[in-house]
Amino acid sequence: MATVRDVAERAQVSIGTISRYLNGEKLKSNTQERVEEAIDFLEYRQNYIAKGLKNNRSLAIGVLINSLKDVFATSVVSSLETYVEKFGYSIILSDYQSDPERLAEKVEFLLERSIDGLVVFHGENHSTTLKKAVQNSIPIVAIDSPIEKIKADTVLIDNYDASYKATQRLIDKGLKKIGIIAGQKENFIGRERLRGYNKALETNKITLNNQLIWNGDYSVQSGYEGANKLLKENSDIDAIFTINYYMTLGAIKALRQHDMKIGEDIGLIAFDRFEYNDVLTPAITSITQPVEQMGEVAGELLIKRIAGDSLCAENETVICNTQLFIGKSDKKRLHN
Protein backbone atom coordinates (compact mmCIF):
# COMPACT_ATOMS: atom_id res chain seq x y z
CA MET A 1 0.00 0.00 0.00
CA ALA A 2 1.38 3.41 -1.02
CA THR A 3 2.39 5.88 1.70
CA VAL A 4 2.53 9.67 1.85
CA ARG A 5 6.31 9.37 1.39
CA ASP A 6 5.82 7.37 -1.82
CA VAL A 7 3.46 10.04 -3.18
CA ALA A 8 5.90 12.82 -2.26
CA GLU A 9 8.79 11.05 -3.99
CA ARG A 10 6.85 10.47 -7.20
CA ALA A 11 5.51 14.05 -7.27
CA GLN A 12 8.98 15.40 -6.36
CA VAL A 13 7.63 17.50 -3.50
CA SER A 14 7.99 17.44 0.27
CA ILE A 15 5.84 15.32 2.59
CA GLY A 16 4.57 18.63 4.04
CA THR A 17 3.26 19.65 0.62
CA ILE A 18 1.34 16.39 0.33
CA SER A 19 -0.05 16.91 3.83
CA ARG A 20 -1.24 20.43 2.96
CA TYR A 21 -2.97 19.12 -0.17
CA LEU A 22 -4.71 16.35 1.76
CA ASN A 23 -5.95 18.94 4.27
CA GLY A 24 -7.64 21.00 1.59
CA GLU A 25 -5.02 23.60 0.73
CA LYS A 26 -4.74 24.62 -2.90
CA LEU A 27 -1.26 24.32 -4.38
CA LYS A 28 0.31 25.97 -7.40
CA SER A 29 -1.35 24.50 -10.47
CA ASN A 30 1.68 22.58 -11.77
CA THR A 31 2.49 21.24 -8.28
CA GLN A 32 -1.13 20.19 -7.70
CA GLU A 33 -1.20 18.39 -11.04
CA ARG A 34 1.91 16.38 -10.10
CA VAL A 35 0.49 15.53 -6.68
CA GLU A 36 -2.85 14.38 -8.12
CA GLU A 37 -1.09 12.35 -10.81
CA ALA A 38 1.04 10.63 -8.17
CA ILE A 39 -1.99 9.86 -5.99
CA ASP A 40 -3.85 8.36 -8.95
CA PHE A 41 -0.85 6.40 -10.23
CA LEU A 42 -0.02 4.93 -6.83
CA GLU A 43 -3.71 4.47 -5.92
CA TYR A 44 -2.96 6.15 -2.61
CA ARG A 45 -5.78 6.02 -0.07
CA GLN A 46 -5.78 7.83 3.25
CA ASN A 47 -6.59 5.99 6.46
CA TYR A 48 -9.46 8.31 7.31
CA ILE A 49 -10.37 6.62 10.59
CA ALA A 50 -6.83 7.03 11.92
CA LYS A 51 -6.68 10.57 10.59
CA GLY A 52 -9.94 11.48 12.30
CA LEU A 53 -8.82 10.06 15.64
CA LYS A 54 -5.47 11.81 15.40
CA ASN A 55 -7.03 15.19 14.64
CA ASN A 56 -10.04 14.76 16.94
CA ARG A 57 -12.41 14.99 13.97
CA SER A 58 -15.42 12.99 12.91
CA LEU A 59 -14.83 13.62 9.18
CA ALA A 60 -18.56 14.35 8.90
CA ILE A 61 -20.23 17.51 7.62
CA GLY A 62 -23.82 18.33 8.49
CA VAL A 63 -26.12 19.74 5.83
CA LEU A 64 -29.47 21.35 6.66
CA ILE A 65 -31.97 21.92 3.86
CA ASN A 66 -35.59 22.98 4.02
CA SER A 67 -36.86 19.98 2.07
CA LEU A 68 -35.38 16.85 0.53
CA LYS A 69 -37.68 17.53 -2.43
CA ASP A 70 -35.88 20.82 -3.18
CA VAL A 71 -34.20 20.13 -6.51
CA PHE A 72 -31.99 23.24 -6.24
CA ALA A 73 -30.66 22.32 -2.78
CA THR A 74 -30.11 18.65 -3.56
CA SER A 75 -28.29 19.57 -6.78
CA VAL A 76 -25.92 21.82 -4.80
CA VAL A 77 -25.49 19.10 -2.15
CA SER A 78 -24.51 16.57 -4.83
CA SER A 79 -21.65 18.82 -5.95
CA LEU A 80 -20.72 19.62 -2.33
CA GLU A 81 -20.48 15.92 -1.48
CA THR A 82 -18.31 15.19 -4.53
CA TYR A 83 -15.91 17.92 -3.43
CA VAL A 84 -15.58 17.07 0.28
CA GLU A 85 -15.23 13.33 -0.43
CA LYS A 86 -11.83 14.14 -1.93
CA PHE A 87 -10.70 15.03 1.58
CA GLY A 88 -12.25 12.06 3.31
CA TYR A 89 -15.42 13.77 4.49
CA SER A 90 -18.95 12.42 4.34
CA ILE A 91 -22.15 14.41 4.72
CA ILE A 92 -25.11 13.93 7.02
CA LEU A 93 -28.16 15.38 5.25
CA SER A 94 -31.19 16.57 7.22
CA ASP A 95 -34.29 18.53 6.27
CA TYR A 96 -36.26 20.75 8.64
CA GLN A 97 -39.41 21.41 6.55
CA SER A 98 -39.77 25.11 7.49
CA ASP A 99 -40.31 24.07 11.11
CA PRO A 100 -38.17 25.99 13.67
CA GLU A 101 -38.62 23.26 16.29
CA ARG A 102 -37.58 20.58 13.83
CA LEU A 103 -34.57 22.70 12.87
CA ALA A 104 -33.49 22.93 16.51
CA GLU A 105 -33.79 19.16 16.83
CA LYS A 106 -31.74 18.63 13.68
CA VAL A 107 -28.99 20.98 14.89
CA GLU A 108 -28.84 19.05 18.17
CA PHE A 109 -28.79 15.76 16.24
CA LEU A 110 -25.82 16.91 14.15
CA LEU A 111 -23.89 18.29 17.11
CA GLU A 112 -24.32 14.99 18.95
CA ARG A 113 -22.56 13.34 16.01
CA SER A 114 -19.58 15.68 16.39
CA ILE A 115 -19.78 17.17 12.91
CA ASP A 116 -16.72 19.11 11.78
CA GLY A 117 -18.68 21.65 9.75
CA LEU A 118 -22.20 22.72 8.84
CA VAL A 119 -23.83 23.84 5.58
CA VAL A 120 -27.18 25.60 5.89
CA PHE A 121 -29.70 26.41 3.16
CA HIS A 122 -32.16 29.28 3.68
CA GLY A 123 -31.11 29.80 7.29
CA GLU A 124 -31.52 33.56 7.41
CA ASN A 125 -34.35 33.54 9.96
CA HIS A 126 -32.75 30.94 12.23
CA SER A 127 -29.71 32.68 13.68
CA THR A 128 -30.74 31.97 17.29
CA THR A 129 -30.94 28.22 16.67
CA LEU A 130 -27.68 28.14 14.73
CA LYS A 131 -25.75 29.99 17.44
CA LYS A 132 -25.33 26.70 19.24
CA ALA A 133 -23.17 25.42 16.40
CA VAL A 134 -21.07 28.59 16.53
CA GLN A 135 -20.66 28.20 20.29
CA ASN A 136 -19.33 24.70 19.62
CA SER A 137 -16.73 26.15 17.20
CA ILE A 138 -18.39 24.51 14.19
CA PRO A 139 -17.65 26.46 10.98
CA ILE A 140 -20.79 27.30 9.00
CA VAL A 141 -21.36 27.98 5.32
CA ALA A 142 -24.71 29.55 4.41
CA ILE A 143 -26.06 28.91 0.92
CA ASP A 144 -28.59 31.06 -0.92
CA SER A 145 -29.14 33.60 1.86
CA PRO A 146 -26.88 35.26 4.45
CA ILE A 147 -27.46 34.60 8.14
CA GLU A 148 -27.36 37.80 10.17
CA LYS A 149 -25.65 37.82 13.58
CA ILE A 150 -23.92 34.51 12.80
CA LYS A 151 -20.28 34.04 11.94
CA ALA A 152 -20.51 32.17 8.64
CA ASP A 153 -19.20 32.15 5.11
CA THR A 154 -21.86 32.64 2.44
CA VAL A 155 -22.38 31.40 -1.12
CA LEU A 156 -24.91 33.38 -3.16
CA ILE A 157 -25.98 34.42 -6.60
CA ASP A 158 -26.88 38.01 -7.43
CA ASN A 159 -30.65 37.54 -7.21
CA TYR A 160 -31.36 41.22 -7.80
CA ASP A 161 -29.29 41.45 -10.99
CA ALA A 162 -30.61 38.16 -12.41
CA SER A 163 -34.21 39.25 -11.88
CA TYR A 164 -33.54 42.68 -13.30
CA LYS A 165 -32.07 41.19 -16.48
CA ALA A 166 -34.89 38.66 -16.85
CA THR A 167 -37.54 41.36 -16.57
CA GLN A 168 -35.58 43.64 -18.90
CA ARG A 169 -35.49 40.89 -21.51
CA LEU A 170 -39.28 40.72 -21.52
CA ILE A 171 -39.47 44.50 -21.82
CA ASP A 172 -36.98 44.44 -24.71
CA LYS A 173 -39.33 42.00 -26.46
CA GLY A 174 -42.01 44.70 -26.36
CA LEU A 175 -43.90 43.26 -23.36
CA LYS A 176 -45.03 45.85 -20.81
CA LYS A 177 -47.68 44.29 -18.62
CA ILE A 178 -45.52 41.77 -16.82
CA GLY A 179 -46.74 39.80 -13.83
CA ILE A 180 -44.45 38.21 -11.29
CA ILE A 181 -44.99 35.14 -9.15
CA ALA A 182 -42.65 36.25 -6.41
CA GLY A 183 -41.53 34.79 -3.10
CA GLN A 184 -42.27 35.56 0.52
CA LYS A 185 -41.50 39.11 1.60
CA GLU A 186 -39.68 38.03 4.75
CA ASN A 187 -37.35 35.85 2.68
CA PHE A 188 -34.02 37.17 1.32
CA ILE A 189 -34.47 35.53 -2.07
CA GLY A 190 -38.05 36.73 -2.35
CA ARG A 191 -37.09 40.31 -1.53
CA GLU A 192 -34.09 40.45 -3.85
CA ARG A 193 -35.81 38.91 -6.85
CA LEU A 194 -38.82 41.19 -6.46
CA ARG A 195 -36.50 44.16 -6.09
CA GLY A 196 -34.85 43.37 -9.43
CA TYR A 197 -38.25 43.13 -11.12
CA ASN A 198 -39.34 46.46 -9.62
CA LYS A 199 -36.13 48.18 -10.69
CA ALA A 200 -36.48 47.03 -14.30
CA LEU A 201 -40.00 48.48 -14.43
CA GLU A 202 -38.80 51.73 -12.89
CA THR A 203 -35.87 52.00 -15.31
CA ASN A 204 -38.26 51.65 -18.23
CA LYS A 205 -40.83 54.04 -16.71
CA ILE A 206 -43.45 51.31 -16.37
CA THR A 207 -45.84 51.98 -13.49
CA LEU A 208 -45.72 49.33 -10.77
CA ASN A 209 -49.08 47.58 -10.46
CA ASN A 210 -49.64 45.49 -7.32
CA GLN A 211 -52.29 43.46 -9.16
CA LEU A 212 -49.41 42.04 -11.20
CA ILE A 213 -47.57 40.73 -8.12
CA TRP A 214 -48.30 37.43 -6.39
CA ASN A 215 -46.28 36.43 -3.34
CA GLY A 216 -46.06 32.65 -3.28
CA ASP A 217 -44.43 30.08 -1.00
CA TYR A 218 -42.22 28.38 -3.64
CA SER A 219 -44.56 25.39 -4.12
CA VAL A 220 -46.23 24.07 -7.28
CA GLN A 221 -49.66 24.87 -5.83
CA SER A 222 -48.56 28.41 -5.08
CA GLY A 223 -47.43 28.94 -8.69
CA TYR A 224 -50.72 27.52 -9.93
CA GLU A 225 -52.78 29.80 -7.70
CA GLY A 226 -50.61 32.79 -8.54
CA ALA A 227 -50.93 32.36 -12.29
CA ASN A 228 -54.71 31.96 -12.00
CA LYS A 229 -54.93 35.16 -9.95
CA LEU A 230 -52.78 37.13 -12.37
CA LEU A 231 -54.84 35.96 -15.34
CA LYS A 232 -58.15 36.69 -13.59
CA GLU A 233 -57.19 40.23 -12.53
CA ASN A 234 -55.24 41.18 -15.68
CA SER A 235 -56.98 40.03 -18.85
CA ASP A 236 -54.43 41.84 -21.01
CA ILE A 237 -51.31 40.51 -19.24
CA ASP A 238 -48.30 40.16 -21.57
CA ALA A 239 -45.98 37.89 -19.61
CA ILE A 240 -45.27 36.19 -16.30
CA PHE A 241 -41.94 35.96 -14.49
CA THR A 242 -41.75 33.06 -12.01
CA ILE A 243 -38.99 33.14 -9.43
CA ASN A 244 -38.44 29.44 -8.70
CA TYR A 245 -38.66 26.00 -10.27
CA TYR A 246 -41.75 24.72 -8.51
CA MET A 247 -43.84 27.85 -8.97
CA THR A 248 -42.94 27.72 -12.66
CA LEU A 249 -44.40 24.22 -12.91
CA GLY A 250 -47.59 25.43 -11.23
CA ALA A 251 -47.84 28.44 -13.52
CA ILE A 252 -47.42 26.29 -16.64
CA LYS A 253 -50.21 24.02 -15.42
CA ALA A 254 -52.53 27.02 -14.98
CA LEU A 255 -51.67 28.51 -18.38
CA ARG A 256 -52.41 25.22 -20.11
CA GLN A 257 -55.74 24.91 -18.34
CA HIS A 258 -56.56 28.36 -19.71
CA ASP A 259 -55.58 27.12 -23.20
CA MET A 260 -52.89 29.78 -23.39
CA LYS A 261 -49.95 29.03 -25.66
CA ILE A 262 -46.69 30.02 -24.00
CA GLY A 263 -44.58 32.14 -26.32
CA GLU A 264 -47.63 33.13 -28.35
CA ASP A 265 -50.57 34.11 -26.15
CA ILE A 266 -48.34 35.00 -23.20
CA GLY A 267 -44.64 35.28 -22.48
CA LEU A 268 -42.95 33.33 -19.68
CA ILE A 269 -39.51 33.60 -18.12
CA ALA A 270 -38.40 31.62 -15.10
CA PHE A 271 -35.80 31.20 -12.40
CA ASP A 272 -34.04 27.81 -12.33
CA ARG A 273 -33.28 25.60 -15.28
CA PHE A 274 -33.54 21.89 -14.67
CA GLU A 275 -34.80 18.92 -16.66
CA TYR A 276 -38.14 20.45 -17.60
CA ASN A 277 -36.48 22.93 -19.97
CA ASP A 278 -35.40 20.09 -22.22
CA VAL A 279 -38.78 18.37 -22.48
CA LEU A 280 -41.29 21.22 -22.57
CA THR A 281 -42.45 22.87 -25.77
CA PRO A 282 -41.59 25.64 -26.16
CA ALA A 283 -38.33 25.57 -24.24
CA ILE A 284 -38.61 27.92 -21.25
CA THR A 285 -36.27 30.90 -21.16
CA SER A 286 -34.82 30.64 -17.70
CA ILE A 287 -32.10 31.75 -15.30
CA THR A 288 -29.61 28.97 -14.69
CA GLN A 289 -28.11 28.89 -11.22
CA PRO A 290 -24.56 27.45 -11.12
CA VAL A 291 -25.42 24.63 -8.70
CA GLU A 292 -22.23 22.66 -9.29
CA GLN A 293 -20.05 25.71 -8.70
CA MET A 294 -22.00 26.68 -5.59
CA GLY A 295 -21.54 23.24 -4.07
CA GLU A 296 -17.84 23.19 -4.84
CA VAL A 297 -17.28 26.69 -3.46
CA ALA A 298 -19.18 25.80 -0.28
CA GLY A 299 -17.03 22.70 0.13
CA GLU A 300 -13.82 24.63 -0.45
CA LEU A 301 -14.75 27.28 2.11
CA LEU A 302 -15.67 24.66 4.68
CA ILE A 303 -12.55 22.54 4.21
CA LYS A 304 -10.39 25.64 4.63
CA ARG A 305 -12.19 26.54 7.85
CA ILE A 306 -11.87 23.04 9.24
CA ALA A 307 -8.18 23.00 8.37
CA GLY A 308 -7.74 26.29 10.21
CA ASP A 309 -6.45 28.18 7.18
CA SER A 310 -4.99 31.40 8.60
CA LEU A 311 -5.50 33.19 5.28
CA CYS A 312 -9.29 33.10 5.64
CA ALA A 313 -9.69 34.73 9.05
CA GLU A 314 -12.49 37.01 7.85
CA ASN A 315 -15.77 35.51 6.75
CA GLU A 316 -16.20 35.41 2.99
CA THR A 317 -19.19 35.98 0.74
CA VAL A 318 -18.81 34.42 -2.70
CA ILE A 319 -21.25 35.48 -5.41
CA CYS A 320 -21.56 33.01 -8.28
CA ASN A 321 -22.70 34.08 -11.73
CA THR A 322 -25.98 32.99 -13.28
CA GLN A 323 -26.63 32.49 -16.98
CA LEU A 324 -29.76 33.06 -19.02
CA PHE A 325 -30.85 30.04 -21.05
CA ILE A 326 -32.64 31.35 -24.12
CA GLY A 327 -35.73 29.39 -25.06
CA LYS A 328 -38.82 30.42 -27.01
CA SER A 329 -41.18 31.25 -24.17
CA ASP A 330 -40.23 34.88 -23.54
CA LYS A 331 -42.36 36.46 -26.26
CA LYS A 332 -45.96 37.11 -27.21
CA ARG A 333 -47.66 37.83 -30.48
CA LEU A 334 -48.28 41.55 -30.34
CA HIS A 335 -51.42 42.84 -32.02
CA ASN A 336 -51.98 46.39 -33.26
Secondary structure, 3 states (H helix, E strand, C coil): CCCHHHHHHHHCCCHHHHHHHHCCCCCCHHHHHHHHHHHHHHCCCCCHHHHHHHHCCCCEEEEEECCCCCHHHHHHHHHHHHHHHCCCCEEEEEECCCCHHHHHHHHHHHHHCCCCEEEEECCCCCHHHHHHHHHCCCCEEEECCCCCCCCCEEEEECHHHHHHHHHHHHHHCCCCCEEEEECCCCCHHHHHHHHHHHHHHHHCCCCCCHHHEEECCCCHHHHHHHHHHHHHHCCCCCEEEECCHHHHHHHHHHHHHCCCCECCCEEEEEECCCHHHHCCCCCCEEEECCHHHHHHHHHHHHHHHHHCCHHHCCCCEEEECCEEECCCCCCCCCCC
